[in-house]
Amino acid sequence: MRQTNSTNPEVIQLIQFLKKQSKENEAGIWLDVAEDLAKPSRQQTAVNLSKINRYTERNDTIIVPGKVLASGSLDHAITVAAFNASGKAKEKMTTAKAKYMSIMELVKKNPHGSNVKIIR
């Protein structure tokens, strides 16, 4: 079977950044996220807000190595880092007083990845 790689330059740059941060900070979580992002686009994660709401508690920090979709609702404030999010999902997160940021911003803010959950 042929190996497929991402051709999106943003994804490639993010994967390289995550691998470098994983080695420098001895944080395996960033390597796990990089491996998820390296999958073909058909296999990349898409997570609904209802799933995020179900598996998180107030003030949690989560990372979605893919896209956040707007199905469902969010009823508590959390920090969500994802590669991408739909416009409606961003609106719903703002309404719930949740904070949305890019994965790179989260890595810079929390280089060791402590207290961060991956939601797939």
C-alpha positions as CSV (number, residue, x, y, z in Angstrom):
1,M,0.0,0.0,0.0
2,R,1.3,3.4,-0.9
3,Q,2.1,5.9,1.9
4,T,0.1,9.1,1.6
5,N,1.3,12.4,3.1
6,S,-0.4,15.7,3.6
7,T,0.2,18.3,0.9
8,N,-1.3,21.2,2.9
9,P,1.7,23.4,3.7
10,E,0.0,24.6,7.0
11,V,-0.4,21.0,8.1
12,I,3.2,20.1,7.2
13,Q,4.6,23.1,9.1
14,L,2.4,22.3,12.2
15,I,3.5,18.7,12.2
16,Q,7.2,19.6,12.1
17,F,6.6,22.2,14.8
18,L,4.9,19.6,17.0
19,K,7.6,17.0,16.6
20,K,10.3,19.6,17.4
21,Q,8.4,20.7,20.6
22,S,7.8,17.1,21.6
23,K,11.6,16.4,21.6
24,E,12.6,19.7,23.2
25,N,10.1,19.6,26.0
26,E,9.9,15.8,26.4
27,A,6.1,16.0,25.9
28,G,4.8,12.9,24.1
29,I,1.3,14.5,23.7
30,W,2.6,16.8,20.9
31,L,4.0,13.7,19.0
32,D,0.6,12.0,19.3
33,V,-1.2,15.1,17.9
34,A,1.4,15.3,15.0
35,E,0.8,11.7,14.1
36,D,-3.0,12.3,14.0
37,L,-2.5,15.3,11.8
38,A,-0.3,13.3,9.4
39,K,-3.1,11.0,8.5
40,P,-4.8,11.3,5.2
41,S,-7.6,13.9,5.1
42,R,-10.3,11.2,4.9
43,Q,-9.1,9.8,8.2
44,Q,-8.6,13.1,10.1
45,T,-10.7,13.7,13.2
46,A,-13.9,15.7,13.1
47,V,-15.5,16.2,16.5
48,N,-18.9,17.7,17.4
49,L,-19.4,20.1,20.3
50,S,-21.8,17.6,21.8
51,K,-18.9,15.1,22.2
52,I,-16.6,17.8,23.6
53,N,-19.4,18.8,26.1
54,R,-19.8,15.1,27.1
55,Y,-16.2,14.4,27.9
56,T,-15.0,17.7,29.5
57,E,-15.6,19.6,32.7
58,R,-15.4,23.3,33.4
59,N,-12.0,24.9,32.8
60,D,-10.5,21.8,31.0
61,T,-8.1,22.3,28.2
62,I,-8.6,20.0,25.2
63,I,-7.0,19.6,21.8
64,V,-8.7,18.3,18.7
65,P,-6.2,17.1,16.0
66,G,-8.7,18.0,13.2
67,K,-11.9,20.0,12.9
68,V,-14.5,21.1,15.5
69,L,-18.0,20.9,14.1
70,A,-21.1,22.7,15.5
71,S,-23.5,19.8,16.1
72,G,-24.7,19.9,19.7
73,S,-24.0,22.6,22.3
74,L,-21.5,23.5,24.9
75,D,-22.7,24.4,28.4
76,H,-19.4,25.2,30.2
77,A,-16.3,27.2,29.7
78,I,-13.3,25.3,28.4
79,T,-10.2,26.0,26.3
80,V,-10.3,24.3,22.9
81,A,-7.3,24.1,20.5
82,A,-7.9,22.6,17.1
83,F,-6.5,22.7,13.6
84,N,-9.8,24.1,12.3
85,A,-13.3,24.9,13.5
86,S,-16.5,25.7,11.6
87,G,-17.8,29.2,11.9
88,K,-21.0,28.1,13.7
89,A,-18.8,26.0,16.2
90,K,-16.8,29.1,17.0
91,E,-20.0,31.1,17.6
92,K,-21.3,28.5,20.0
93,M,-18.0,28.3,21.9
94,T,-18.0,32.1,22.3
95,T,-21.6,32.0,23.6
96,A,-20.5,29.3,26.2
97,K,-17.6,31.5,27.2
98,A,-15.2,28.9,25.9
99,K,-11.8,30.0,24.5
100,Y,-10.8,28.8,21.0
101,M,-7.2,28.9,19.9
102,S,-4.9,27.2,17.3
103,I,-2.8,24.2,18.2
104,M,0.4,26.3,17.8
105,E,-0.9,28.9,20.2
106,L,-1.6,26.2,22.8
107,V,1.9,24.6,22.4
108,K,3.5,28.0,22.9
109,K,1.3,28.7,26.0
110,N,1.7,25.2,27.5
111,P,4.9,23.7,26.0
112,H,4.9,20.6,28.3
113,G,1.3,19.8,27.5
114,S,0.3,19.4,31.1
115,N,-3.4,18.9,31.8
116,V,-4.3,18.8,28.2
117,K,-6.8,16.1,26.9
118,I,-6.9,14.9,23.3
119,I,-10.4,14.4,21.9
120,R,-10.6,12.3,18.8
